[in-house]
Amino acid sequence: MSETGQLKKLLSTPKNVAILTHRNPDGDAIGSSLAVKLLLEQMHHRCRVILPSDFPVVFEFLPGIKDAMIYDNDPEACCKTLEWAEIIFFLDFNGLDRVEKMALTIADSKAYKVLIDHHLDPEPFADYYLTDTGASSTCELVYRFVRSLGYQNYLSLEIADCLFTGIITDTGSFKYGTNPEVYRMAADLKEIGVDDYALQDAIFNSWTERQLNILGHALRNRLEVLPEWKTGIIRLTKGDYLKYQISRGDTEGVVNYILMIKGIELAAFIREMPLGEIRLSLRSKGDISVQEIASKHFNGGGHKNASGGTSDLDLQGTIERFKQILPLYIKQQL
């Protein structure tokens, strides 16, 4: 029996299902997780979504998000849920380091493990894999998963909204990472009834005055442009976080503004978190691989043109290290 046939047989009777995504979940992570939950609940499975950390408030309109378990808030309950599960879905990540301390519980679990993801080099910890680095998003792969198992009749408007959310957030509203299939999928979801204008409005037009002030500060006071390297860098300090009371999700998308500058092909958003951790968000155009930069130099990874990582150096040391490696990836503009 094929892997698809085996999984379909498992799902033919109600099971206890845990659905897990990565720390600092984005729209694709949340949308794919909720879509799988809503789908399987229609088939009478008992489902629980686990998020390693809290979600950005901008996504609180999505159906079922407020029922999600958050490991940071109740680690014991989340680990018990993983032990309870007969099937575990892993969505939008492919390495157990992305779920940190839950990795030990997962390693001991006898549950059937399903991985659906679009990042490079998945680790060998699952029983069933649906991976494609050419996919626009994990939500696109969840849609393929639904169709491959013949579950398309279960696609409700709520599920379609979740899937569409993942697509528009991971593609920047169809600006990058697209392919012919994702447009066909979008058309199918529109036919189900998705109001794409309302979703775009809910996600991208819900900023607060404080968030706009943070963006203004970042662009006016923390932006450094290196035209000779076609690169821009925004830094935020621990002091910035305290002064502006920056919380999760407040800086989402800041890095993309750097690429709006004419001639800039590489953007880095480097910030010192309140507890001292240094995080990087990297974006690029064309053939510049920020995935390689993140994986080789900053303990991270992601996609060719959109990746992230962390640094063991302090903020200034990280920025200097980033500048030092630019010649490896960009030809100097003379």
KEMAR-289221 format. One line per 2 residues: number of its first residue (from 1); for each residue x, y, z of C-alpha. Coordinates in Angstrom, 1 decimal, padded with zeros to 4 digits, always signed. Example, Ala and Ser with C-alpha at 12.3 -4.5 7.8 and 13.67 -1.06 7.14 Angstrom:
BEGIN
1> +012.3/-004.5/+007.8 ~ +013.7/-001.1/+007.1 .
This chain:
BEGIN
1> +000.0/+000.0/+000.0 ~ +001.3/+003.5/-000.9 .
3> +002.0/+006.1/+001.8 ~ -001.1/+008.0/+000.6 .
5> -003.2/+004.9/+000.7 ~ -002.0/+004.1/+004.2 .
7> -002.7/+007.6/+005.5 ~ -006.2/+007.6/+003.9 .
9> -006.9/+004.3/+005.6 ~ -005.8/+005.7/+009.0 .
11> -008.0/+008.7/+008.5 ~ -011.0/+006.5/+007.6 .
13> -012.0/+006.2/+011.3 ~ -011.9/+008.9/+013.9 .
15> -008.5/+009.5/+015.6 ~ -006.8/+011.8/+018.1 .
17> -004.9/+014.3/+016.0 ~ -002.3/+016.9/+017.1 .
19> -001.5/+019.6/+014.6 ~ +001.8/+021.4/+015.2 .
21> +003.6/+024.3/+013.5 ~ +006.7/+026.4/+014.2 .
23> +007.6/+029.0/+016.8 ~ +006.6/+032.6/+015.9 .
25> +003.8/+031.3/+013.6 ~ +003.1/+033.4/+010.5 .
27> +000.0/+033.5/+008.3 ~ +001.0/+030.3/+006.4 .
29> +001.7/+028.4/+009.5 ~ -001.5/+029.4/+011.2 .
31> -003.7/+029.1/+008.1 ~ -002.4/+025.6/+007.2 .
33> -002.8/+024.4/+010.8 ~ -006.4/+025.6/+011.1 .
35> -007.3/+024.4/+007.6 ~ -006.2/+020.8/+008.5 .
37> -008.0/+021.0/+011.9 ~ -011.3/+022.2/+010.3 .
39> -011.0/+019.6/+007.5 ~ -010.4/+016.6/+009.9 .
41> -013.1/+017.7/+012.3 ~ -015.6/+017.4/+009.5 .
43> -014.5/+013.8/+009.3 ~ -015.1/+013.4/+013.0 .
45> -011.5/+013.3/+014.1 ~ -010.6/+014.9/+017.5 .
47> -008.1/+017.7/+016.7 ~ -006.0/+020.1/+018.7 .
49> -003.6/+022.7/+017.3 ~ -000.4/+023.4/+019.2 .
51> +001.6/+026.6/+018.6 ~ +005.0/+026.8/+020.3 .
53> +004.6/+030.5/+020.9 ~ +001.7/+033.0/+020.7 .
55> +000.3/+034.2/+017.4 ~ +000.1/+037.8/+016.0 .
57> -003.2/+039.4/+016.9 ~ -003.8/+040.3/+013.3 .
59> -004.8/+036.6/+012.7 ~ -007.3/+036.4/+015.6 .
61> -010.1/+036.6/+013.1 ~ -009.4/+033.2/+011.7 .
63> -011.8/+030.4/+012.8 ~ -010.6/+028.3/+015.7 .
65> -007.4/+030.2/+016.4 ~ -008.5/+031.1/+019.9 .
67> -008.8/+027.4/+020.8 ~ -005.1/+026.8/+019.8 .
69> -002.9/+025.5/+022.6 ~ +000.3/+027.6/+023.2 .
71> +003.3/+025.8/+024.5 ~ +004.9/+028.8/+026.1 .
73> +001.7/+029.3/+028.2 ~ +001.1/+025.6/+029.2 .
75> +004.0/+023.3/+028.2 ~ +002.7/+020.3/+030.3 .
77> -000.8/+020.3/+028.6 ~ +000.9/+020.6/+025.2 .
79> +003.2/+017.6/+025.8 ~ +000.2/+015.6/+027.1 .
81> -001.6/+016.4/+023.9 ~ +001.3/+015.0/+021.9 .
83> +001.2/+011.9/+024.0 ~ -002.6/+011.6/+023.4 .
85> -002.2/+011.9/+019.7 ~ -002.5/+008.9/+017.3 .
87> -001.6/+011.1/+014.4 ~ +000.6/+014.2/+014.4 .
89> +000.7/+016.8/+011.6 ~ +003.8/+018.9/+011.2 .
91> +003.0/+022.0/+009.1 ~ +005.3/+024.7/+007.6 .
93> +008.5/+023.4/+009.1 ~ +010.8/+020.5/+008.5 .
95> +013.2/+020.3/+011.5 ~ +012.3/+019.5/+015.1 .
97> +014.5/+022.4/+016.3 ~ +011.7/+024.7/+015.2 .
99> +009.5/+023.3/+018.0 ~ +012.3/+023.3/+020.6 .
101> +011.5/+021.4/+023.8 ~ +008.6/+019.5/+022.3 .
103> +011.1/+017.7/+020.1 ~ +011.8/+015.2/+022.9 .
105> +008.1/+014.3/+023.3 ~ +007.7/+013.9/+019.6 .
107> +010.7/+011.7/+019.3 ~ +009.2/+009.3/+021.9 .
109> +005.7/+009.4/+020.3 ~ +004.4/+006.3/+018.5 .
111> +001.9/+008.4/+016.6 ~ +001.8/+008.3/+012.8 .
113> +003.6/+011.5/+011.7 ~ +002.6/+013.6/+008.7 .
115> +004.9/+016.4/+007.4 ~ +003.6/+019.0/+004.9 .
117> +006.1/+021.8/+004.1 ~ +007.8/+023.8/+001.4 .
119> +011.2/+024.4/+002.9 ~ +014.6/+022.8/+001.8 .
121> +016.0/+019.6/+003.2 ~ +013.3/+018.0/+005.5 .
123> +014.6/+015.9/+008.4 ~ +013.7/+012.2/+008.5 .
125> +011.3/+012.1/+011.4 ~ +007.9/+011.6/+009.7 .
127> +006.1/+008.7/+008.1 ~ +004.4/+010.6/+005.4 .
129> +005.9/+013.5/+003.5 ~ +004.4/+016.1/+001.2 .
131> +007.1/+018.6/+000.4 ~ +007.8/+020.8/-002.5 .
133> +010.2/+023.8/-002.4 ~ +008.5/+025.2/-005.6 .
135> +005.2/+025.6/-003.8 ~ +004.2/+029.1/-002.9 .
137> +003.2/+028.1/+000.7 ~ +002.3/+025.2/+002.9 .
139> -001.3/+026.2/+002.4 ~ -000.9/+025.4/-001.3 .
141> +000.5/+022.0/-000.3 ~ -002.4/+021.4/+002.1 .
143> -004.8/+022.1/-000.8 ~ -002.9/+019.5/-002.9 .
145> -003.1/+017.1/+000.0 ~ -006.9/+017.6/+000.2 .
147> -007.3/+016.9/-003.5 ~ -004.9/+013.9/-003.6 .
149> -006.8/+012.1/-000.9 ~ -010.2/+013.0/-002.5 .
151> -011.4/+015.2/+000.4 ~ -012.3/+018.3/-001.7 .
153> -016.0/+017.9/-000.8 ~ -015.0/+018.9/+002.7 .
155> -013.6/+022.3/+001.6 ~ -015.8/+024.8/+003.5 .
157> -015.6/+028.6/+003.3 ~ -013.8/+028.7/+006.6 .
159> -011.2/+026.3/+005.4 ~ -010.9/+028.3/+002.1 .
161> -010.3/+031.5/+004.2 ~ -007.5/+029.8/+006.1 .
163> -005.8/+028.5/+003.0 ~ -006.1/+031.9/+001.2 .
165> -004.6/+033.6/+004.2 ~ -001.5/+031.4/+003.9 .
167> -001.2/+032.1/+000.2 ~ -001.4/+035.9/+000.4 .
169> +000.9/+036.2/+003.4 ~ +003.6/+033.9/+002.0 .
171> +003.5/+035.4/-001.5 ~ +003.1/+039.0/-000.4 .
173> -000.3/+039.1/-002.1 ~ +001.0/+037.2/-005.2 .
175> +004.2/+039.3/-005.6 ~ +006.7/+036.5/-005.2 .
177> +007.0/+032.7/-004.9 ~ +004.1/+032.1/-007.2 .
179> +003.5/+029.4/-009.8 ~ +000.6/+028.5/-012.2 .
181> -000.9/+026.1/-009.6 ~ -001.4/+028.7/-006.9 .
183> -003.4/+030.9/-009.2 ~ -005.7/+027.9/-010.1 .
185> -006.0/+027.2/-006.4 ~ -006.9/+030.8/-005.7 .
187> -009.6/+030.6/-008.4 ~ -011.0/+027.5/-006.8 .
189> -011.1/+029.1/-003.4 ~ -012.8/+032.2/-004.8 .
191> -015.5/+029.9/-006.3 ~ -016.0/+028.5/-002.8 .
193> -016.8/+032.0/-001.7 ~ -013.6/+033.6/-000.4 .
195> -013.8/+037.4/-000.1 ~ -010.2/+038.1/-001.0 .
197> -010.7/+041.9/-000.5 ~ -012.0/+041.4/+003.0 .
199> -009.0/+039.1/+003.9 ~ -006.5/+041.5/+002.5 .
201> -008.1/+044.3/+004.4 ~ -008.2/+042.3/+007.7 .
203> -004.5/+041.3/+007.4 ~ -002.8/+044.3/+005.9 .
205> -005.0/+047.2/+006.9 ~ -005.2/+046.7/+010.6 .
207> -002.1/+048.5/+011.8 ~ -002.3/+050.6/+015.0 .
209> -000.9/+054.1/+015.4 ~ +001.8/+052.6/+017.5 .
211> +002.9/+050.2/+014.8 ~ +003.1/+053.0/+012.3 .
213> +005.3/+054.9/+014.7 ~ +007.6/+051.9/+015.0 .
215> +007.8/+051.7/+011.2 ~ +008.5/+055.4/+010.9 .
217> +011.2/+055.2/+013.6 ~ +012.8/+052.1/+011.8 .
219> +012.9/+053.9/+008.4 ~ +014.0/+057.3/+009.6 .
221> +016.4/+056.5/+012.4 ~ +017.5/+052.8/+012.0 .
223> +018.0/+052.4/+008.2 ~ +021.4/+052.1/+006.7 .
225> +021.8/+051.9/+002.9 ~ +024.9/+050.4/+001.4 .
227> +024.5/+051.3/-002.3 ~ +027.8/+049.8/-003.3 .
229> +026.5/+046.4/-002.1 ~ +022.9/+046.9/-003.2 .
231> +022.0/+046.3/+000.4 ~ +019.9/+047.9/+003.1 .
233> +019.9/+047.2/+006.8 ~ +017.4/+048.1/+009.5 .
235> +018.5/+047.6/+013.1 ~ +016.4/+047.7/+016.2 .
237> +017.9/+047.8/+019.7 ~ +016.6/+046.4/+023.0 .
239> +016.0/+050.1/+023.9 ~ +013.8/+050.5/+020.9 .
241> +011.7/+047.5/+022.0 ~ +011.3/+049.0/+025.5 .
243> +010.6/+052.6/+024.3 ~ +008.0/+051.7/+021.7 .
245> +006.6/+048.7/+023.7 ~ +007.1/+046.5/+020.6 .
247> +005.3/+043.2/+020.9 ~ +004.9/+040.1/+018.7 .
249> +003.8/+040.9/+015.2 ~ +004.5/+044.7/+015.5 .
251> +007.5/+044.5/+013.1 ~ +006.0/+042.1/+010.7 .
253> +006.8/+043.2/+007.1 ~ +009.3/+045.9/+008.1 .
255> +012.1/+044.2/+006.1 ~ +010.1/+044.4/+002.9 .
257> +010.2/+048.2/+002.9 ~ +014.0/+048.1/+002.3 .
259> +013.5/+046.3/-001.0 ~ +011.3/+049.2/-002.2 .
261> +014.5/+051.3/-002.5 ~ +015.6/+051.5/-006.1 .
263> +018.7/+049.5/-006.7 ~ +018.5/+047.5/-003.5 .
265> +018.6/+043.7/-003.9 ~ +019.3/+042.5/-000.4 .
267> +017.5/+043.5/+002.8 ~ +018.3/+042.7/+006.4 .
269> +016.2/+043.5/+009.5 ~ +018.4/+042.8/+012.5 .
271> +017.0/+043.3/+016.0 ~ +018.1/+042.8/+019.6 .
273> +015.1/+041.3/+021.4 ~ +014.3/+042.4/+025.0 .
275> +015.9/+039.3/+026.5 ~ +019.1/+039.8/+024.4 .
277> +018.5/+037.3/+021.5 ~ +019.6/+038.6/+018.1 .
279> +017.3/+037.8/+015.2 ~ +017.6/+038.4/+011.5 .
281> +015.0/+038.6/+008.8 ~ +016.5/+038.5/+005.3 .
283> +014.9/+039.2/+001.9 ~ +016.4/+039.4/-001.6 .
285> +015.6/+039.8/-005.3 ~ +016.6/+037.5/-008.1 .
287> +019.4/+035.0/-007.7 ~ +020.7/+036.2/-004.3 .
289> +020.1/+033.3/-001.9 ~ +019.3/+034.6/+001.6 .
291> +018.6/+031.0/+002.5 ~ +022.3/+030.2/+002.0 .
293> +023.3/+033.3/+004.0 ~ +020.9/+032.3/+006.9 .
295> +021.9/+028.7/+007.0 ~ +025.7/+029.1/+006.6 .
297> +026.2/+032.1/+008.8 ~ +023.2/+032.7/+011.1 .
299> +021.8/+029.4/+012.4 ~ +018.7/+029.7/+010.2 .
301> +017.2/+028.9/+006.9 ~ +014.0/+029.3/+004.8 .
303> +013.5/+030.1/+001.2 ~ +015.9/+031.5/-001.5 .
305> +014.5/+035.0/-001.3 ~ +013.0/+035.0/+002.2 .
307> +014.8/+033.5/+005.2 ~ +015.6/+034.2/+008.9 .
309> +018.1/+033.3/+011.5 ~ +019.8/+034.1/+014.8 .
311> +023.2/+035.2/+015.9 ~ +025.5/+034.4/+018.8 .
313> +027.1/+037.8/+018.5 ~ +025.8/+041.0/+020.0 .
315> +023.8/+043.5/+017.8 ~ +026.8/+045.4/+016.5 .
317> +028.9/+042.3/+016.0 ~ +026.1/+040.7/+014.0 .
319> +025.8/+043.7/+011.7 ~ +029.5/+043.8/+011.2 .
321> +029.5/+040.0/+010.4 ~ +026.6/+040.5/+007.9 .
323> +028.6/+043.3/+006.1 ~ +031.7/+041.1/+006.0 .
325> +029.9/+038.3/+004.1 ~ +028.3/+040.6/+001.5 .
327> +031.2/+040.2/-001.0 ~ +030.5/+036.4/-001.0 .
329> +027.0/+037.0/-002.4 ~ +026.9/+040.4/-004.2 .
331> +029.2/+041.9/-006.8 ~ +030.3/+045.3/-005.6 .
333> +028.7/+048.2/-007.5 ~ +031.5/+050.5/-008.6 .
